[in-house]
Amino acid sequence: MHGHPMSTELLEAKISDLTRRLESLEADVRLGRGKGWEGIAGRARHDDLMDEAMKLGAEWRTRANTLPPDGPFKPAPSVQRR
């Protein structure tokens, strides 16, 4: 072991802390928390700001997916391809 030797009390405190953290993680798994998007789906319902963000995002995606083939900007006449 590198560094300073640990006292029994310090080792016991570290083991206790690690045990507590492991139990918390195991509880999260049992209760369905920590499943990525499935674990948080539905948590923002009835949130006016989230509703507005979703609406604006949908509008932006609609506009982005309907851009002209040359993109949103046309090049200056001197730069246009032949």
Secondary structure, DSSP 8 states (H G I E B T S, - for coil): --SS---HHHHHHHHHHHHHHHHHHHHHHHTTTTSTHHHHTTTTTT-HHHHHHHHHHHHHHHHHTT--TT-SS---GGG---
